Each structure stands twice: as structure tokens, then as C-alpha cells.
Amino acid sequence: MSKVCSVCGKGKIYGHNVSHSNIKTNRTFEPNLQKVSVTVDGKTEKKYVCTKCIKTAKKG
């Protein structure tokens, strides 16, 4: 499964875990992707979409 939203293109970013003693270790932040049925050109397809895009689609 790709870790990229098919609507906005949001993907994983990199940062650090910071311990109490201020030791920094590498980590990744991954988007909250959900498998959703999306209608594209009259056809329904299952795509991975981030939750922010799902919330925005429900508004409009």
C-alpha cells in the first residue's frame, strides 16, 4: 500500500522522537489514510484518501 493520499498527495514526512534526556532518534509521520470508494468519471474505485480530504468532501 502506498502511503500517499490519492486526492491531495499528502505523504510521509520525517522527524525525531525526542526523549526526556533530549536524545533524538529518527521516526516517520504517516498520514491517516483510509480506503474509500471514490467516483471518478462515472466509475467507482477504491482509493486511499486522507481523513482531512474525507471531511472536506462531506462538507461540499
Rosetta silent file (secondary structure, phi, psi, omega in degrees, C-alpha in Angstrom):
SEQUENCE: MSKVCSVCGKGKIYGHNVSHSNIKTNRTFEPNLQKVSVTVDGKTEKKYVCTKCIKTAKKG
SCORE:     score description
SCORE:     0.000 S_00000001
   1 L     0.000  130.451  177.206    0.000    0.000    0.000 S_00000001
   2 L   -76.671  146.495 -177.808    1.369    3.401   -0.910 S_00000001
   3 L   -97.909   43.021 -178.313    1.467    5.910    1.937 S_00000001
   4 L  -130.355  135.716  177.465    0.226    8.795   -0.251 S_00000001
   5 L   -70.843  134.317 -178.085   -3.258   10.344   -0.425 S_00000001
   6 L   -78.933  -11.264  179.885   -4.708    9.993   -3.921 S_00000001
   7 L   -95.067  -56.793 -173.588   -6.542   13.364   -3.628 S_00000001
   8 L  -101.949  -13.249  178.812   -4.087   15.855   -2.120 S_00000001
   9 L    82.821   11.493  179.438   -0.797   13.949   -2.442 S_00000001
  10 L   -64.839  131.344 -178.812   -0.018   14.091    1.277 S_00000001
  11 L  -129.594 -168.993 -178.045    2.732   11.598    2.078 S_00000001
  12 L   -79.072  148.540  177.047    5.007   10.632    4.905 S_00000001
  13 E  -126.194  162.296 -174.281    7.385   13.147    6.482 S_00000001
  14 E  -112.366  147.635  178.498   10.402   12.629    8.693 S_00000001
  15 E  -158.205 -155.579 -177.489   11.205   13.938   12.151 S_00000001
  16 E  -130.055  143.873  160.442   12.610   12.917   15.514 S_00000001
  17 E   -82.868  134.084  179.791   11.468   11.204   18.665 S_00000001
  18 E  -118.062  118.996 -178.250   12.863   13.328   21.498 S_00000001
  19 L   -82.087  172.873  178.921   13.468   11.599   24.824 S_00000001
  20 L   -60.128  -32.694  178.991   13.436   13.203   28.266 S_00000001
  21 L   -88.081   13.542  175.265   17.252   13.372   28.095 S_00000001
  22 L    66.102   27.310  173.480   16.923   15.194   24.720 S_00000001
  23 L   -85.731  128.939 -175.647   18.296   12.272   22.674 S_00000001
  24 E  -105.116  126.637  175.156   16.844   12.450   19.172 S_00000001
  25 E  -121.941  149.964 -175.430   16.093    9.309   17.140 S_00000001
  26 E   -71.414  146.739  175.173   14.625    9.222   13.659 S_00000001
  27 E  -153.136  168.015  176.933   10.939    8.488   13.048 S_00000001
  28 E  -120.683  145.802  173.201    8.327    8.946   10.331 S_00000001
  29 E  -107.034  118.928 -178.098    4.943   10.647   10.457 S_00000001
  30 L  -108.517  143.940 -179.502    2.484    8.903    8.147 S_00000001
  31 L   -69.165  154.009  179.444   -0.860   10.330    7.010 S_00000001
  32 L   -82.727   89.697 -176.677   -4.088    8.792    8.303 S_00000001
  33 E   -95.084  139.198  177.505   -5.189    7.025    5.099 S_00000001
  34 E  -127.904  146.368  177.847   -8.482    5.190    4.744 S_00000001
  35 E   -83.916  119.973 -172.347   -9.718    3.059    1.841 S_00000001
  36 E  -131.713  146.135  173.492  -12.754    4.857    0.382 S_00000001
  37 E   -80.992  124.347 -178.187  -14.960    4.347   -2.691 S_00000001
  38 E  -121.204  136.735  177.318  -14.474    7.349   -4.962 S_00000001
  39 E   -91.492  117.249  179.647  -16.459    8.094   -8.124 S_00000001
  40 E  -125.594  117.336 -179.976  -14.119    9.024  -10.981 S_00000001
  41 L    54.867   40.798  177.835  -15.596    9.600  -14.476 S_00000001
  42 L    81.403   -2.351  179.115  -18.772    7.688  -13.547 S_00000001
  43 E  -111.028  139.256  175.911  -16.855    4.654  -12.227 S_00000001
  44 E   -91.332  130.754  179.686  -16.476    3.826   -8.550 S_00000001
  45 E  -130.342  150.944  174.559  -12.949    2.963   -7.478 S_00000001
  46 E   -90.620  124.134  179.614  -11.397    2.131   -4.123 S_00000001
  47 E  -135.451  157.969  174.816   -8.638    4.625   -3.280 S_00000001
  48 E   -89.855  121.757 -176.036   -6.605    5.585   -0.250 S_00000001
  49 E  -129.757  140.140  178.259   -7.655    9.055    0.929 S_00000001
  50 E   -73.634  155.775 -174.367   -6.512   11.006    3.993 S_00000001
  51 H   -65.884  -29.121  177.832   -9.120   11.805    6.627 S_00000001
  52 H   -65.056  -39.858  177.347   -8.824   15.561    6.045 S_00000001
  53 H   -68.452  -35.547  178.020   -9.894   15.080    2.395 S_00000001
  54 H   -64.246  -44.641  178.960  -12.779   12.826    3.500 S_00000001
  55 H   -62.947  -40.802 -179.489  -14.024   15.527    5.918 S_00000001
  56 H   -66.258  -38.550 -179.726  -13.721   18.222    3.219 S_00000001
  57 H   -66.828  -33.982 -179.991  -15.639   16.085    0.701 S_00000001
  58 H   -70.433  -26.243  179.623  -18.510   15.573    3.169 S_00000001
  59 H   -70.126  -39.123 -171.889  -18.910   19.368    3.580 S_00000001
  60 L  -101.482    0.000    0.000  -19.441   20.082   -0.105 S_00000001
